[in-house]
Amino acid sequence: MLNRSIAHICGHIETHSYEPSMFGRVSRKEIDRRLNELAQQPCKNCMNSDRGDVSGANVVSDDRTTLLDIRIKAKKIGNESKDARYRRPKDVAIAISVEASELLEHFKWLSDKESGDTMGSAEKNAKLGADLADIIIYCLIFADALKIDVAKAIEEKVSLVPAQAPANPDKGDYTNLSNL
């Protein structure tokens, strides 16, 4: 267990504890870099309060939250559950599929134009975001169960995409998509 006290930008000091396995295969230098990034944010109490005087309070966004932060939260959900299914990859893979189907259900029977029109609705986006969050959480629980380094897997996959892109998708030629 790694313990580190961090003085956050709000002035509060918190001790953060991490299991080395939460970081995947990264160097101690990278762990320190990530923890130093964390110090540039307000502490959890300030983030969750209504304090307007703290820069970054109540801000959780893609540009402020790391994959590690999200993995820790997903792992906590899996660990807090008494349900053993959270630890069986097959069951988590099924849950991912079910949640993806729930996301797809929002678009059932809609034309391309109608599905595009839903993007402007805050209410619809909130529902889509909730379904997407479910999928991502289950994906991270799945990765944790199989000890998959998500960032590495994504990087490896992204490096293959240009070579596997569809030959001419505008004309219906999707021959290379089967290789993705």
C-alpha positions, 0 to 999 in steps of 0.5 A, spaced: 500 500 500 502 506 498 500 512 502 502 519 500 500 526 504 498 531 499 497 538 500 492 540 495 491 547 491 485 549 496 490 548 502 487 542 505 492 536 506 489 529 505 493 522 505 491 518 499 492 510 499 493 506 493 495 499 492 500 498 487 496 494 482 491 500 481 497 503 477 498 497 473 505 497 470 508 504 471 514 506 474 514 509 481 516 516 477 509 515 473 506 514 480 509 520 483 507 524 477 500 522 477 500 524 485 503 530 483 497 532 478 492 530 484 495 535 488 493 541 483 486 539 484 482 541 490 481 536 496 475 531 496 471 535 501 472 542 497 470 538 490 464 535 493 462 542 497 458 548 494 464 552 496 465 557 490 472 560 493 476 554 491 478 553 484 476 547 481 471 545 486 465 541 484 469 540 477 469 533 475 470 533 468 474 529 462 480 534 463 481 534 470 479 526 472 484 521 470 483 514 468 486 512 474 481 516 478 476 512 474 479 505 475 479 506 483 472 508 483 470 502 479 474 497 483 471 500 489 464 499 486 466 492 484 469 490 491 464 493 495 459 489 492 457 482 496 455 479 489 461 475 486 459 476 479 463 482 479 469 478 479 467 473 474 469 476 467 464 472 463 458 475 468 461 482 467 462 481 459 455 480 459 453 486 463 457 490 458 453 487 453 446 489 457 448 496 458 450 497 451 443 494 449 440 499 454 444 505 450 442 503 443 435 502 445 435 510 446 436 510 438 431 504 436 426 506 430 429 513 430 432 515 423 439 518 422 436 525 423 432 524 429 437 520 432 442 527 431 436 531 434 437 528 440 444 530 441 441 537 443 437 535 449 440 536 456 435 531 459 436 525 453 444 527 454 443 525 461 440 519 460 445 517 455 451 519 459 448 515 465 448 509 460 455 510 458 457 511 465 455 504 466 458 501 460 465 504 462 464 502 469 463 495 467 469 495 462 473 497 468 471 492 472 472 487 467 479 490 466 481 489 473 478 482 474 483 480 468 489 485 470 488 488 463 492 495 463 487 499 459 491 505 457 496 500 454 490 496 450 487 502 448 494 505 445 496 498 442 489 498 438 489 506 436 496 504 433 492 499 429 486 503 426 489 507 421 491 501 417 485 497 419 480 503 417 475 502 412 477 502 404 471 507 402 466 507 407 462 512 403 461 507 398 459 502 403 466 498 403 467 496 410 472 490 408 477 492 413 472 493 419 472 486 420 480 486 422 478 491 428 
